[in-house]
Amino acid sequence: MNIICNKNILNEAISAVSKAVSSHSNFAILEGIYIKADIEGFITFVSNDMEMGIEAKIEGRVIKPGQTVLNAKMLGNIIKNLPADEVYIETNEINYCTIKSGNAKFEIMGLNPMEFPELPKVDPEYSIKVKKASLKEMITKTIFCTSLSDNRPVLKGCLIEINNDLIKMVATDGFKMAVRTYHLDGEYPERSFIVPAKTLGDITKILKDDEDFVEINCTSKNAVFIFENYKIVTRLIEGEYIKYESAIYNDGEIELECPLYELFDSVYRASLIINGNSNDAPVKLKIMENNINISCETIVGNVDDNINVETGDANLEIGFFNEFLLDVLRACDDETVRIKFKKNVNPMIITPMEGDKYLYLLLPRRLK
């Protein structure tokens, strides 16, 4: 194989596919990036950690087609630090690789490309198209609610539900929940599947914010996200997602129109005195007499703040983990949001003033 590439384009492709490289594998081949150059002038880079795989395809000058596998970390560091814009990569029949740029020259040993595992072929049973900007926003505004625990694997991913012209993404860890709803350009049959949070997070790092589309194809086992010159294949999480709708109530006893940024800033200020375990120091909201009193008390000291909000005859004191509350408030879009409460043991629900673009639910802390 003998190819010439632009350094920046090469670096972008390697950086993207490196997200699906196994970092601690018993097999050296899984710590590598498969590179294939074809006679048409396309160079393909592939990574595969056996749970997710990424393929990137770029154009370059292919002097001699061929294929090899190079260690991802070493290759990425070399390309990133080369002195010139043009990069020459050449491999011989025993996968010995020479990389040259400007006055710099590297010689490294590659691996047998025939041993690299192919990405799963996803013959789509189901296919939809979503705007890139919408998908990126949907992921970033829900993924923080996924679980990090292995106790319930389905909660380590986001549920995607499609029905007619609506796509919904749901995430929960049992303490907080995010639901995001977007309109599609077209109608699709009903379908739901669970995508690992890691895959979705890596997708957002590659996606650009524009109005082009991502094509999502899936079977019962795998899904593939196709956009620009990238293809991301992932295993789906098997199992039935929790009945999240049962946690959403409509008959709140208290309903407030609340200035989002004022509430966020106040909760953030209250968090400044929490030095250690936030379990021992909930942020308290006391709602009464057209006021929300935000307070927190720790062994370091205490803080007390107030927001003027029309509360009617409400009288409620409720507490939350400060980090969870800040995460939820940070994900809301509007200057003013609707907040519902039932009792101090029921979750708080935040929605926009109009429409159903998002819903966030947060369980309270029991106050001593």
C-alpha contacts under 8 A as a table, 3 or more apart, distances in Angstrom:
res1	aa1	res2	aa2	distance
1	M	37	A	6.99
1	M	63	I	7.64
1	M	64	K	5.04
1	M	65	P	4.99
1	M	66	G	4.22
1	M	67	Q	6.25
1	M	89	I	7.78
1	M	90	E	5.48
1	M	91	T	5.18
1	M	92	N	6.85
2	N	62	V	6.25
2	N	63	I	5.29
2	N	64	K	4.76
2	N	65	P	6.61
2	N	66	G	7.53
2	N	88	Y	7.49
2	N	89	I	5.83
2	N	90	E	4.32
2	N	91	T	6.56
3	I	37	A	7.42
3	I	60	G	6.99
3	I	61	R	5.59
3	I	62	V	4.60
3	I	63	I	5.62
3	I	64	K	6.81
3	I	65	P	7.85
3	I	88	Y	5.92
3	I	89	I	5.38
3	I	90	E	6.42
4	I	60	G	6.01
4	I	61	R	5.06
4	I	62	V	6.64
4	I	63	I	7.79
4	I	86	E	6.86
4	I	87	V	5.56
4	I	88	Y	4.62
4	I	89	I	6.41
5	C	9	I	7.46
5	C	10	L	6.46
5	C	59	E	7.80
5	C	60	G	5.07
5	C	61	R	6.58
5	C	86	E	5.89
5	C	87	V	5.25
5	C	88	Y	6.68
6	N	9	I	5.50
6	N	10	L	6.04
6	N	60	G	7.48
6	N	85	D	5.73
6	N	86	E	4.95
6	N	87	V	6.17
7	K	10	L	5.07
7	K	11	N	5.94
7	K	79	I	6.86
7	K	80	K	7.84
7	K	82	L	7.87
7	K	84	A	7.45
7	K	85	D	4.99
7	K	86	E	5.69
7	K	87	V	5.89
8	N	11	N	5.05
8	N	12	E	6.16
8	N	85	D	7.21
9	I	12	E	5.22
9	I	13	A	6.38
9	I	58	I	7.49
10	L	13	A	5.31
10	L	14	I	6.23
10	L	58	I	7.79
10	L	79	I	7.62
11	N	14	I	5.19
11	N	15	S	5.95
11	N	76	G	7.01
11	N	79	I	6.22
11	N	80	K	6.27
12	E	15	S	5.17
12	E	16	A	6.22
13	A	16	A	5.22
13	A	17	V	6.33
13	A	45	F	7.20
13	A	56	A	5.89
13	A	57	K	7.59
13	A	58	I	7.57
14	I	17	V	5.37
14	I	18	S	5.94
14	I	45	F	7.18
14	I	72	A	7.75
14	I	76	G	6.32
15	S	18	S	5.26
15	S	19	K	7.14
15	S	76	G	6.86
16	A	19	K	5.91
16	A	54	I	7.69
16	A	56	A	7.66
16	A	206	I	6.48
17	V	20	A	5.89
17	V	21	V	7.23
17	V	33	I	7.65
17	V	45	F	7.01
17	V	46	V	6.31
17	V	47	S	5.62
17	V	53	G	7.83
17	V	54	I	5.20
17	V	55	E	6.42
17	V	56	A	6.78
18	S	21	V	5.11
18	S	33	I	7.48
18	S	47	S	6.64
18	S	72	A	6.35
18	S	73	K	7.83
19	K	54	I	7.83
19	K	202	D	6.66
20	A	47	S	5.58
20	A	48	N	5.69
20	A	49	D	5.73
20	A	52	M	5.97
20	A	53	G	5.57
20	A	54	I	6.20
21	V	30	L	6.41
21	V	31	E	5.52
21	V	32	G	6.79
21	V	33	I	7.48
21	V	47	S	5.54
21	V	48	N	5.95
21	V	49	D	5.46
21	V	72	A	7.20
22	S	25	S	5.85
22	S	30	L	5.64
22	S	31	E	5.19
22	S	48	N	7.40
22	S	49	D	4.90
23	S	31	E	6.17
24	H	31	E	7.72
25	S	28	A	6.71
25	S	30	L	6.62
25	S	31	E	6.86
27	F	30	L	5.72
27	F	31	E	7.31
28	A	31	E	5.28
28	A	32	G	6.90
29	I	32	G	5.31
29	I	69	V	7.41
29	I	71	N	7.94
29	I	111	L	6.94
29	I	115	E	7.18
29	I	116	F	6.14
30	L	33	I	7.83
30	L	47	S	7.54
30	L	48	N	6.48
30	L	49	D	6.01
30	L	116	F	7.38
31	E	71	N	5.90
31	E	72	A	6.16
31	E	73	K	7.96
32	G	47	S	7.00
32	G	69	V	5.83
32	G	70	L	5.10
32	G	71	N	4.07
32	G	72	A	4.71
32	G	73	K	7.92
33	I	45	F	6.43
33	I	46	V	5.65
33	I	47	S	5.18
33	I	69	V	5.36
33	I	70	L	5.46
33	I	71	N	6.27
33	I	72	A	5.38
34	Y	44	T	7.89
34	Y	45	F	5.59
34	Y	46	V	5.01
34	Y	47	S	6.46
34	Y	67	Q	7.32
34	Y	68	T	5.92
34	Y	69	V	4.37
34	Y	70	L	6.74
34	Y	113	P	6.64
34	Y	116	F	7.02
35	I	43	I	7.02
35	I	44	T	5.67
35	I	45	F	4.75
35	I	46	V	6.64
35	I	67	Q	5.43
35	I	68	T	5.39
35	I	69	V	5.97
35	I	70	L	7.79
36	K	43	I	5.66
36	K	44	T	5.16
36	K	45	F	6.70
36	K	65	P	7.47
36	K	66	G	5.79
36	K	67	Q	4.23
36	K	68	T	6.68
37	A	41	G	7.03
37	A	42	F	5.95
37	A	43	I	4.43
37	A	44	T	6.42
37	A	62	V	6.49
37	A	64	K	7.77
37	A	65	P	4.86
37	A	66	G	5.36
37	A	67	Q	6.27
38	D	41	G	5.86
38	D	42	F	5.72
38	D	43	I	6.55
38	D	62	V	6.93
38	D	64	K	7.99
38	D	65	P	4.85
38	D	66	G	6.76
39	I	42	F	7.39
39	I	62	V	6.38
39	I	64	K	7.28
39	I	65	P	5.61
40	E	62	V	7.72
41	G	59	E	5.83
41	G	60	G	5.62
41	G	61	R	5.73
41	G	62	V	5.18
42	F	57	K	6.62
42	F	58	I	5.76
42	F	59	E	4.65
42	F	60	G	6.17
42	F	62	V	7.48
43	I	57	K	5.68
43	I	58	I	5.35
43	I	59	E	6.00
43	I	60	G	6.64
43	I	62	V	7.94
44	T	55	E	6.92
44	T	56	A	5.76
44	T	57	K	4.41
44	T	58	I	6.50
45	F	55	E	5.64
45	F	56	A	5.22
45	F	57	K	6.33
46	V	53	G	7.15
46	V	54	I	5.67
46	V	55	E	4.47
46	V	56	A	6.58
47	S	53	G	5.39
47	S	54	I	5.40
47	S	55	E	6.71
48	N	51	E	7.33
48	N	52	M	5.94
48	N	53	G	4.17
48	N	54	I	6.69
48	N	117	P	7.13
48	N	118	E	7.80
48	N	119	L	6.80
49	D	52	M	5.80
49	D	53	G	6.42
50	M	53	G	7.06
51	E	234	T	5.97
51	E	235	R	5.66
52	M	199	T	6.99
52	M	232	I	7.24
52	M	233	V	5.59
52	M	234	T	4.30
52	M	235	R	6.45
53	G	119	L	6.24
53	G	232	I	5.77
53	G	233	V	5.11
53	G	234	T	6.42
54	I	230	Y	7.15
54	I	231	K	5.78
54	I	232	I	4.52
54	I	233	V	6.35
55	E	230	Y	5.60
55	E	231	K	5.04
55	E	232	I	6.40
56	A	229	N	5.67
56	A	230	Y	4.66
56	A	231	K	6.62
57	K	229	N	5.38
57	K	230	Y	6.69
58	I	229	N	7.05
62	V	65	P	6.16
67	Q	113	P	6.42
68	T	91	T	7.49
68	T	95	N	6.27
68	T	110	G	6.48
68	T	111	L	6.48
68	T	112	N	6.43
68	T	113	P	4.93
69	V	95	N	7.96
69	V	110	G	5.51
69	V	111	L	5.01
69	V	112	N	6.45
69	V	113	P	5.39
69	V	116	F	7.65
70	L	74	M	7.92
70	L	75	L	6.59
70	L	109	M	7.53
70	L	110	G	4.90
70	L	111	L	6.34
71	N	74	M	5.56
71	N	75	L	5.97
71	N	110	G	7.30
72	A	75	L	5.16
72	A	76	G	5.94
73	K	76	G	5.24
73	K	77	N	6.22
74	M	77	N	5.25
74	M	78	I	6.14
75	L	78	I	5.16
75	L	79	I	6.15
76	G	79	I	5.38
76	G	80	K	6.04
77	N	80	K	5.25
77	N	81	N	6.35
78	I	81	N	5.44
78	I	82	L	6.28
79	I	82	L	5.39
82	L	85	D	7.99
82	L	101	S	6.06
82	L	102	G	7.75
82	L	104	A	6.97
83	P	101	S	6.28
83	P	102	G	5.91
83	P	103	N	7.60
83	P	104	A	7.10
84	A	87	V	7.26
84	A	101	S	5.40
84	A	102	G	5.09
85	D	101	S	7.46
86	E	101	S	6.08
86	E	102	G	7.71
87	V	99	I	7.06
87	V	100	K	5.88
87	V	101	S	4.91
88	Y	98	T	7.86
88	Y	99	I	5.61
88	Y	100	K	5.04
88	Y	101	S	6.37
89	I	97	C	7.01
89	I	98	T	5.74
89	I	99	I	4.62
89	I	100	K	6.61
90	E	97	C	5.61
90	E	98	T	5.19
90	E	99	I	6.61
91	T	94	I	7.84
91	T	95	N	5.49
91	T	96	Y	5.36
91	T	97	C	4.29
91	T	98	T	6.29
92	N	95	N	5.32
92	N	96	Y	5.56
92	N	97	C	6.80
93	E	96	Y	7.46
95	N	109	M	6.35
95	N	110	G	4.88
95	N	111	L	6.19
95	N	112	N	6.83
96	Y	107	E	7.23
96	Y	108	I	6.17
96	Y	109	M	4.72
96	Y	110	G	5.67
97	C	107	E	5.61
97	C	108	I	5.29
97	C	109	M	5.91
97	C	110	G	6.30
98	T	105	K	7.10
98	T	106	F	5.68
98	T	107	E	4.51
98	T	108	I	6.58
99	I	105	K	5.72
99	I	106	F	5.03
99	I	107	E	6.36
100	K	103	N	7.47
100	K	104	A	5.72
100	K	105	K	4.43
100	K	106	F	6.38
101	S	104	A	5.38
101	S	105	K	6.60
112	N	115	E	5.81
112	N	116	F	7.48
113	P	116	F	5.36
119	L	233	V	7.23
120	P	233	V	7.26
122	V	217	N	7.33
122	V	218	C	6.76
122	V	219	T	6.90
122	V	222	N	6.75
122	V	223	A	6.94
122	V	224	V	6.86
123	D	217	N	7.85
123	D	218	C	7.69
123	D	219	T	7.34
124	P	127	S	6.29
124	P	217	N	5.09
124	P	218	C	5.21
124	P	219	T	5.87
125	E	217	N	7.28
125	E	218	C	6.07
125	E	219	T	5.29
126	Y	217	N	5.63
126	Y	218	C	5.44
126	Y	219	T	6.69
127	S	215	E	6.99
127	S	216	I	5.56
127	S	217	N	4.34
127	S	218	C	6.56
128	I	188	Y	7.18
128	I	215	E	5.85
128	I	216	I	5.37
128	I	217	N	6.66
129	K	184	L	7.60
129	K	185	D	7.76
129	K	213	F	5.96
129	K	214	V	5.52
129	K	215	E	4.52
129	K	216	I	6.16
130	V	134	S	6.99
130	V	135	L	6.42
130	V	184	L	6.40
130	V	185	D	7.65
130	V	213	F	5.30
130	V	214	V	5.25
130	V	215	E	6.60
130	V	216	I	7.75
131	K	134	S	5.28
131	K	135	L	6.22
131	K	210	D	7.70
131	K	211	E	5.63
131	K	212	D	5.67
131	K	213	F	4.27
131	K	214	V	6.03
132	K	135	L	5.18
132	K	136	K	6.08
132	K	207	L	6.70
132	K	208	K	6.92
132	K	209	D	6.30
132	K	210	D	6.12
132	K	211	E	6.13
132	K	212	D	5.85
132	K	213	F	5.25
132	K	214	V	5.67
133	A	136	K	5.20
133	A	137	E	6.16
133	A	208	K	7.18
133	A	209	D	4.67
133	A	210	D	5.46
133	A	211	E	6.26
134	S	137	E	5.22
134	S	138	M	5.97
134	S	182	Y	7.35
135	L	138	M	5.01
135	L	139	I	6.17
136	K	139	I	5.30
136	K	140	T	6.21
136	K	203	I	7.93
136	K	204	T	5.50
136	K	207	L	6.91
136	K	209	D	7.49
137	E	140	T	5.26
137	E	141	K	5.99
138	M	141	K	5.43
138	M	142	T	6.39
138	M	169	M	6.87
138	M	180	R	6.18
138	M	181	T	7.91
139	I	142	T	5.38
139	I	143	I	5.61
139	I	169	M	7.68
139	I	200	L	6.61
139	I	201	G	7.35
139	I	204	T	7.33
140	T	143	I	5.70
140	T	144	F	7.38
140	T	201	G	7.65
140	T	204	T	7.44
141	K	144	F	7.18
141	K	178	A	7.54
141	K	180	R	7.66
141	K	331	A	5.38
141	K	332	C	7.96
142	T	145	C	5.82
142	T	146	T	7.61
142	T	158	C	7.80
142	T	169	M	7.28
142	T	170	V	6.75
142	T	171	A	5.81
142	T	177	M	7.93
142	T	178	A	5.21
142	T	179	V	6.86
142	T	180	R	7.16
142	T	331	A	7.95
143	I	146	T	5.53
143	I	157	G	8.00
143	I	158	C	6.95
143	I	171	A	6.39
143	I	197	A	6.38
143	I	200	L	7.85
143	I	201	G	7.48
144	F	171	A	7.93
144	F	327	D	7.61
145	C	171	A	5.33
145	C	172	T	4.85
145	C	173	D	5.78
145	C	176	K	6.01
145	C	177	M	5.75
145	C	178	A	6.35
146	T	155	L	5.83
146	T	156	K	5.36
146	T	157	G	6.14
146	T	158	C	6.87
146	T	171	A	5.19
146	T	172	T	5.02
146	T	173	D	5.14
146	T	197	A	6.93
147	S	155	L	5.32
147	S	156	K	4.84
147	S	157	G	7.67
147	S	172	T	6.65
147	S	173	D	4.33
147	S	174	G	7.86
148	L	156	K	6.15
148	L	173	D	7.83
149	S	152	R	6.82
149	S	153	P	7.55
149	S	156	K	7.25
150	D	153	P	5.49
150	D	156	K	7.59
152	R	155	L	5.77
152	R	156	K	7.37
153	P	156	K	5.35
153	P	157	G	7.65
153	P	237	I	7.37
154	V	157	G	5.92
154	V	194	I	7.16
154	V	237	I	6.18
154	V	238	E	7.11
154	V	239	G	6.41
154	V	240	E	7.22
154	V	241	Y	6.05
155	L	158	C	7.19
155	L	171	A	7.08
155	L	172	T	6.30
155	L	173	D	6.04
155	L	241	Y	7.53
156	K	173	D	7.89
156	K	196	P	6.14
156	K	197	A	6.04
157	G	171	A	7.01
157	G	194	I	5.82
157	G	195	V	5.15
157	G	196	P	4.02
157	G	197	A	4.52
157	G	198	K	7.90
157	G	237	I	7.11
158	C	169	M	6.36
158	C	170	V	5.54
158	C	171	A	4.93
158	C	194	I	5.47
158	C	195	V	5.48
158	C	196	P	6.51
158	C	197	A	6.23
159	L	168	K	7.93
159	L	169	M	5.56
159	L	170	V	5.02
159	L	171	A	6.48
159	L	192	S	6.96
159	L	193	F	5.84
159	L	194	I	4.45
159	L	195	V	6.62
159	L	241	Y	7.19
160	I	167	I	7.03
160	I	168	K	5.69
160	I	169	M	4.66
160	I	170	V	6.60
160	I	192	S	5.44
160	I	193	F	5.49
160	I	194	I	6.10
160	I	195	V	7.49
161	E	167	I	5.70
161	E	168	K	5.04
161	E	169	M	6.43
161	E	190	E	7.50
161	E	191	R	5.88
161	E	192	S	4.35
161	E	193	F	6.86
162	I	165	D	7.51
162	I	166	L	5.78
162	I	167	I	4.52
162	I	168	K	6.38
162	I	188	Y	7.08
162	I	189	P	7.22
162	I	190	E	5.35
162	I	191	R	5.24
162	I	192	S	6.25
163	N	166	L	5.40
163	N	167	I	6.58
163	N	187	E	7.68
163	N	188	Y	6.35
163	N	189	P	6.05
163	N	190	E	4.44
163	N	191	R	6.78
164	N	186	G	7.65
164	N	187	E	4.39
164	N	188	Y	4.71
164	N	189	P	5.89
164	N	190	E	6.62
165	D	183	H	5.66
165	D	184	L	4.89
165	D	185	D	6.84
165	D	186	G	5.62
165	D	187	E	4.36
165	D	188	Y	6.30
166	L	181	T	6.79
166	L	182	Y	5.75
166	L	183	H	4.71
166	L	184	L	5.68
166	L	187	E	7.83
167	I	181	T	5.80
167	I	182	Y	5.41
167	I	183	H	6.36
167	I	184	L	6.75
168	K	179	V	6.92
168	K	180	R	5.53
168	K	181	T	4.41
168	K	182	Y	6.45
169	M	178	A	7.96
169	M	179	V	5.76
169	M	180	R	5.26
169	M	181	T	6.62
170	V	177	M	7.38
170	V	178	A	5.68
170	V	179	V	4.59
170	V	180	R	6.59
171	A	177	M	5.70
171	A	178	A	5.34
171	A	179	V	6.76
172	T	175	F	7.10
172	T	176	K	5.68
172	T	177	M	4.27
172	T	178	A	6.46
173	D	176	K	6.07
173	D	177	M	6.94
174	G	177	M	7.33
175	F	362	L	6.09
175	F	363	L	5.36
176	K	324	F	7.23
176	K	360	Y	7.40
176	K	361	L	5.55
176	K	362	L	4.44
176	K	363	L	6.24
177	M	360	Y	5.60
177	M	361	L	4.97
177	M	362	L	6.50
178	A	358	Y	7.39
178	A	359	L	5.95
178	A	360	Y	4.70
178	A	361	L	6.61
179	V	358	Y	5.53
179	V	359	L	5.08
179	V	360	Y	6.40
180	R	357	K	5.71
180	R	358	Y	4.51
180	R	359	L	6.63
181	T	356	D	6.83
181	T	357	K	4.89
181	T	358	Y	6.19
182	Y	357	K	6.49
184	L	187	E	7.10
193	F	236	L	7.09
193	F	237	I	7.77
194	I	236	L	5.77
194	I	237	I	5.37
194	I	238	E	7.35
194	I	241	Y	7.83
195	V	199	T	7.11
195	V	200	L	7.12
195	V	234	T	7.73
195	V	235	R	7.54
195	V	236	L	5.20
195	V	237	I	6.11
196	P	199	T	5.47
196	P	200	L	6.61
196	P	234	T	7.99
196	P	235	R	7.81
196	P	236	L	6.67
196	P	237	I	6.44
197	A	200	L	5.12
197	A	201	G	6.05
198	K	201	G	5.10
198	K	202	D	6.23
199	T	202	D	5.22
199	T	203	I	6.22
199	T	234	T	6.90
200	L	203	I	5.01
200	L	204	T	6.46
201	G	204	T	5.35
201	G	205	K	6.75
202	D	205	K	5.21
202	D	206	I	6.78
203	I	206	I	5.34
203	I	207	L	6.06
203	I	232	I	7.82
204	T	207	L	5.15
213	F	227	F	6.83
214	V	225	F	6.48
214	V	226	I	5.68
214	V	227	F	5.00
215	E	224	V	8.00
215	E	225	F	5.77
215	E	226	I	5.09
215	E	227	F	6.58
216	I	223	A	6.90
216	I	224	V	5.74
216	I	225	F	4.74
216	I	226	I	6.49
217	N	223	A	5.58
217	N	224	V	5.31
217	N	225	F	6.72
218	C	221	K	7.59
218	C	222	N	5.65
218	C	223	A	4.06
218	C	224	V	6.29
219	T	222	N	5.40
219	T	223	A	6.35
220	S	236	L	7.61
221	K	235	R	5.97
221	K	236	L	5.48
221	K	237	I	7.89
221	K	238	E	7.62
222	N	233	V	7.06
222	N	234	T	5.64
222	N	235	R	4.46
222	N	236	L	5.18
223	A	233	V	5.81
223	A	234	T	5.49
223	A	235	R	6.47
223	A	236	L	6.61
224	V	231	K	6.71
224	V	232	I	5.41
224	V	233	V	4.28
224	V	234	T	6.33
225	F	231	K	5.75
225	F	232	I	5.07
225	F	233	V	6.49
226	I	229	N	7.86
226	I	230	Y	5.90
226	I	231	K	4.60
226	I	232	I	6.52
227	F	230	Y	5.45
227	F	231	K	6.63
243	K	246	S	6.05
244	Y	247	A	5.78
244	Y	248	I	7.44
245	E	248	I	5.42
246	S	249	Y	7.52
248	I	349	I	7.72
248	I	361	L	7.80
249	Y	252	G	6.85
251	D	342	K	7.73
252	G	255	E	6.50
252	G	340	K	5.56
252	G	341	F	5.38
252	G	342	K	4.81
253	E	340	K	7.53
253	E	341	F	6.16
253	E	342	K	4.90
253	E	343	K	7.63
254	I	311	T	7.78
254	I	314	A	6.26
254	I	340	K	5.69
254	I	341	F	5.07
254	I	342	K	6.26
255	E	311	T	7.77
255	E	338	R	6.89
255	E	339	I	5.70
255	E	340	K	4.54
255	E	341	F	6.48
256	L	309	V	7.46
256	L	310	E	6.97
256	L	311	T	6.35
256	L	338	R	5.67
256	L	339	I	5.20
256	L	340	K	6.51
257	E	309	V	7.25
257	E	310	E	7.44
257	E	336	T	6.50
257	E	337	V	5.80
257	E	338	R	4.84
257	E	339	I	6.54
257	E	353	M	7.68
258	C	263	L	7.51
258	C	309	V	6.41
258	C	336	T	5.48
258	C	337	V	5.46
258	C	338	R	6.28
258	C	339	I	6.92
259	P	262	E	5.60
259	P	263	L	6.35
259	P	335	E	5.92
259	P	336	T	4.53
259	P	337	V	6.58
260	L	263	L	5.27
260	L	264	F	6.15
260	L	329	L	7.12
260	L	332	C	7.98
260	L	334	D	7.07
260	L	335	E	5.34
260	L	336	T	5.29
260	L	337	V	6.15
261	Y	264	F	4.98
261	Y	265	D	6.01
261	Y	335	E	6.54
262	E	265	D	5.23
262	E	266	S	6.11
262	E	307	I	7.20
263	L	266	S	5.13
263	L	267	V	6.15
263	L	307	I	7.23
264	F	267	V	5.23
264	F	268	Y	6.04
264	F	326	L	6.53
264	F	329	L	6.22
264	F	330	R	7.42
265	D	268	Y	5.01
265	D	269	R	6.17
266	S	269	R	5.12
266	S	270	A	6.26
266	S	294	I	6.85
266	S	305	D	6.53
266	S	306	N	7.68
267	V	270	A	4.99
267	V	271	S	6.22
267	V	283	V	7.18
267	V	294	I	6.80
267	V	322	N	7.09
267	V	325	L	7.93
267	V	326	L	7.08
268	Y	271	S	5.05
268	Y	272	L	6.69
268	Y	322	N	7.87
268	Y	326	L	7.11
269	R	272	L	5.40
269	R	303	V	7.97
270	A	273	I	6.56
270	A	274	I	7.95
270	A	283	V	6.84
270	A	294	I	7.19
270	A	295	S	6.19
270	A	296	C	5.79
270	A	303	V	5.79
270	A	304	D	7.31
270	A	305	D	7.78
271	S	274	I	5.41
271	S	283	V	7.37
271	S	296	C	7.46
271	S	322	N	6.25
272	L	275	N	7.54
273	I	296	C	7.84
273	I	297	E	7.87
273	I	298	T	6.97
273	I	300	V	6.58
273	I	301	G	6.78
273	I	302	N	7.02
273	I	303	V	7.55
274	I	277	N	7.41
274	I	278	S	6.44
274	I	281	A	6.83
274	I	298	T	6.60
274	I	300	V	7.82
275	N	278	S	7.91
275	N	300	V	7.97
277	N	280	D	5.91
277	N	281	A	7.35
278	S	281	A	5.05
278	S	282	P	6.42
278	S	321	F	6.41
278	S	322	N	6.99
279	N	282	P	6.56
279	N	321	F	6.85
280	D	298	T	7.66
281	A	296	C	6.61
281	A	297	E	6.32
281	A	298	T	5.88
281	A	321	F	7.76
282	P	296	C	6.48
282	P	297	E	7.98
282	P	319	G	5.57
282	P	320	F	5.26
282	P	321	F	5.22
282	P	322	N	6.34
282	P	365	R	6.90
282	P	367	L	7.93
283	V	294	I	6.93
283	V	295	S	5.88
283	V	296	C	4.97
283	V	319	G	5.42
283	V	320	F	5.41
283	V	321	F	6.40
283	V	322	N	5.68
284	K	293	N	7.78
284	K	294	I	5.66
284	K	295	S	5.22
284	K	296	C	6.16
284	K	317	E	6.86
284	K	318	I	5.63
284	K	319	G	4.21
284	K	320	F	6.56
285	L	292	I	6.27
285	L	293	N	5.59
285	L	294	I	4.85
285	L	295	S	6.73
285	L	316	L	7.92
285	L	317	E	5.65
285	L	318	I	5.35
285	L	319	G	6.09
286	K	291	N	7.97
286	K	292	I	5.55
286	K	293	N	4.92
286	K	294	I	6.60
286	K	315	N	7.53
286	K	316	L	5.75
286	K	317	E	4.30
286	K	318	I	6.54
287	I	290	N	7.55
287	I	291	N	5.95
287	I	292	I	4.65
287	I	293	N	6.49
287	I	311	T	7.02
287	I	314	A	6.40
287	I	315	N	5.57
287	I	316	L	5.16
287	I	317	E	6.29
288	M	291	N	5.58
288	M	292	I	6.67
288	M	311	T	6.14
288	M	312	G	7.74
288	M	313	D	6.90
288	M	314	A	5.26
288	M	315	N	4.74
288	M	316	L	6.78
289	E	310	E	7.89
289	E	311	T	6.40
289	E	312	G	7.12
289	E	313	D	6.99
289	E	314	A	7.37
289	E	315	N	7.86
290	N	308	N	6.03
290	N	309	V	5.08
290	N	310	E	4.48
290	N	311	T	4.59
290	N	312	G	6.62
291	N	306	N	6.63
291	N	307	I	5.66
291	N	308	N	4.66
291	N	309	V	5.15
291	N	310	E	6.90
291	N	311	T	6.75
292	I	306	N	5.62
292	I	307	I	5.17
292	I	308	N	6.51
292	I	309	V	6.61
293	N	304	D	7.09
293	N	305	D	5.76
293	N	306	N	4.49
293	N	307	I	6.58
294	I	304	D	5.90
294	I	305	D	5.06
294	I	306	N	5.90
294	I	307	I	7.97
295	S	302	N	7.32
295	S	303	V	5.42
295	S	304	D	4.48
295	S	305	D	6.23
296	C	302	N	5.56
296	C	303	V	5.43
296	C	304	D	6.90
297	E	300	V	7.84
297	E	301	G	5.95
297	E	302	N	4.21
297	E	303	V	6.57
298	T	301	G	5.35
298	T	302	N	6.11
311	T	314	A	5.61
316	L	343	K	7.34
316	L	344	N	6.90
317	E	344	N	6.50
318	I	344	N	4.99
318	I	345	V	7.87
318	I	364	P	6.66
318	I	365	R	7.40
318	I	366	R	7.82
318	I	367	L	7.27
319	G	344	N	7.74
319	G	364	P	5.52
319	G	365	R	5.10
319	G	366	R	6.80
319	G	367	L	6.39
320	F	324	F	7.45
320	F	325	L	6.49
320	F	363	L	7.35
320	F	364	P	4.87
320	F	365	R	5.05
321	F	324	F	5.45
321	F	325	L	6.20
321	F	364	P	7.55
321	F	365	R	6.81
322	N	325	L	5.17
322	N	326	L	6.13
323	E	326	L	5.16
323	E	327	D	6.12
324	F	327	D	5.11
324	F	328	V	6.30
324	F	362	L	7.63
325	L	328	V	5.27
325	L	329	L	6.21
325	L	362	L	7.33
326	L	329	L	5.14
326	L	330	R	5.90
327	D	330	R	5.15
327	D	331	A	6.42
328	V	331	A	5.31
328	V	332	C	6.86
328	V	360	Y	6.57
328	V	362	L	7.81
329	L	332	C	5.49
332	C	337	V	7.99
332	C	358	Y	7.70
333	D	352	P	7.94
334	D	337	V	6.33
334	D	352	P	6.90
336	T	352	P	7.49
336	T	353	M	7.02
337	V	350	I	6.72
337	V	351	T	6.06
337	V	352	P	4.97
337	V	353	M	5.47
338	R	350	I	5.67
338	R	351	T	5.27
338	R	352	P	5.76
338	R	353	M	5.43
339	I	348	M	6.94
339	I	349	I	5.66
339	I	350	I	4.58
339	I	351	T	6.59
340	K	348	M	5.80
340	K	349	I	5.13
340	K	350	I	6.52
341	F	344	N	7.74
341	F	346	N	7.15
341	F	347	P	6.91
341	F	348	M	5.19
341	F	349	I	6.82
342	K	345	V	7.99
342	K	346	N	5.85
342	K	347	P	7.51
342	K	348	M	7.65
343	K	346	N	5.29
344	N	347	P	7.81
344	N	364	P	6.94
344	N	366	R	7.76
345	V	363	L	7.74
345	V	364	P	6.27
345	V	365	R	7.72
345	V	366	R	6.95
346	N	363	L	6.64
346	N	364	P	6.86
347	P	361	L	6.22
347	P	362	L	5.21
347	P	363	L	4.27
347	P	364	P	5.91
348	M	361	L	5.61
348	M	362	L	5.27
348	M	363	L	6.47
348	M	364	P	7.33
349	I	359	L	6.93
349	I	360	Y	5.66
349	I	361	L	4.54
349	I	362	L	6.67
350	I	359	L	5.70
350	I	360	Y	5.10
350	I	361	L	6.44
351	T	356	D	7.15
351	T	358	Y	5.96
351	T	359	L	4.81
351	T	360	Y	6.67
352	P	355	G	6.51
352	P	356	D	6.88
352	P	357	K	7.27
352	P	358	Y	6.82
352	P	359	L	7.66
356	D	359	L	7.17
